[in-house]
């Protein structure tokens, strides 16, 4: 009831409100929901190692002083073939595109730990960017803590930007000492590709030094010692327009305004990105009351968190066929939340997998989901899950 009231109420506008609407797009499982949760400071979006955990666009709201950031956590951009394979709703194909029509900035998230996909943006991401070239875009390299050889990040920056950032041509010059026995703490420094006059007001999102805090130094724990590596900017010859045929031959996008490198799961450098986003906000009325953290209802948050655990513990395509039906949602005598949810499965074999030997799997799902719900709702939660065959 409180959430419904906050969503219905007129926003409590400050004297000079500012707002920024942000879409986070990328390939499935790039870490979009993890980054959204870290920016919000609380887990309200489901996270799983399996693809297509996020099934629809949901909004998270960050209110900081006179600024409101509205984050759209969109489903991973996917093809019609893959959507059919995972039994996905048509909305999963259209929601990311619809989100782009209403945003002021787009974050393109790339999982740099994935050797198979990190060297190029997916065709779906490039299509989305080319459809809305007027929207400022920022490249975010995620999971940099999992890349041991940090010079790879320099190569990825060049490939994923087509060698151009903020209208400037990039020239990578680096010299590496291949000395794995060196105990010296190495550093990786990337100079900003912004015009000099704008550097004073923008965070150094592309700079890492030895003085940085532990975890933010991109070359920590590397077996390479970097003696000199930088991105030197030159004036670009002028951007050209790309058609659908050209996009197939492209690896990256030449219109990114900034590049960030972070580890969303561990929260490293997420605050740097958040500060940048706050600085990009423009004057405009707030859309939500300052007490709102997400546009989702509590029931939607509950369904998503339970489904996240089902995705984690069931193999292959099995979890995508589970239907969730909430039978009870009540407040107990001591203020605790009592939830009973029925999980409907199409086959007996799926039911046996979901229950597990001695009921271990379903018990673990209920325990972990219950803990996440307590953290989300900040109250005690008693969750009971039942498994039945679809009638």
KAURSUL-V655242 format. One record per pair of residues at least 12 apart in sequence whose ideal C-beta (glycine too) atoms are under 6 Angstrom apart, sorted by the first residue. I is the first residue (numbers start at 0). J is the second residue. If there is no record, write none. Layout:
i = {I:I}
j = {J:J}
This chain:
i = {2:5:5:5:8:10:10:10:11:11:12:13:15:16:16:16:17:17:17:17:18:18:18:19:19:19:19:20:20:20:21:21:22:22:22:22:22:23:23:24:24:24:24:25:26:26:27:27:27:27:28:29:29:30:30:31:31:32:32:32:32:33:33:33:34:35:35:35:37:37:37:38:39:42:43:43:43:44:45:45:45:47:47:47:49:51:52:52:53:53:55:55:56:56:56:56:57:57:58:58:59:60:60:60:62:63:66:66:67:68:71:73:73:73:74:74:76:76:76:85:86:99:104:104:105:105:106:106:107:107:108:108:109:110:110:111:111:111:111:111:112:112:118:119:120:125:128:129:129:135:136:137:137:138:138:138:139:140:141:142:143:143:143:144:148:149:149:149:149:150:153:153:157:158:158:159:160:160:161:161:163:163:164:164:165:165:165:166:167:167:167:168:168:169:170:173:174:174:175:176:176:178:179:181:183:185:185:185:185:186:186:186:187:187:187:187:189:189:190:190:191:192:202:202:204:204:204:204:205:214:215:215:217:259:300:302:304:304:304:305:308:308:308:309:312:312:313:317:320:321:321:322:323:324:325:326:326:327:335:335:336:336:337:338:339:340:341:342:343:343:345:350:353:354:361:365:365:368:369}
j = {297:288:290:291:288:285:287:288:288:289:285:65:65:65:284:285:65:66:280:282:67:280:283:68:103:279:280:69:102:103:70:104:71:98:99:102:105:106:108:73:76:95:107:108:75:121:50:51:75:77:50:108:110:141:263:72:108:44:46:53:72:46:263:264:263:59:70:72:263:266:269:273:59:375:293:300:375:72:303:304:307:307:310:311:310:85:307:310:72:74:90:94:71:73:94:98:72:295:71:294:293:287:291:292:289:277:277:280:285:276:98:94:95:98:91:94:95:123:124:319:319:131:135:279:134:136:137:139:136:138:139:141:140:141:142:140:142:143:146:155:142:145:158:250:251:246:252:241:246:256:255:256:257:159:255:258:259:260:263:262:217:260:262:262:223:187:217:218:221:175:171:173:171:250:251:251:251:255:251:253:235:253:192:255:192:193:256:235:192:232:235:233:235:230:231:228:226:227:223:224:226:224:222:224:224:218:221:224:225:208:209:218:207:217:218:225:205:230:229:230:205:232:274:275:257:259:271:275:258:267:267:268:260:272:375:323:368:371:372:368:364:367:368:321:360:364:352:349:345:342:344:343:340:341:340:339:341:339:379:381:378:380:381:382:383:384:385:386:387:389:389:386:386:386:384:382:384:382:382}
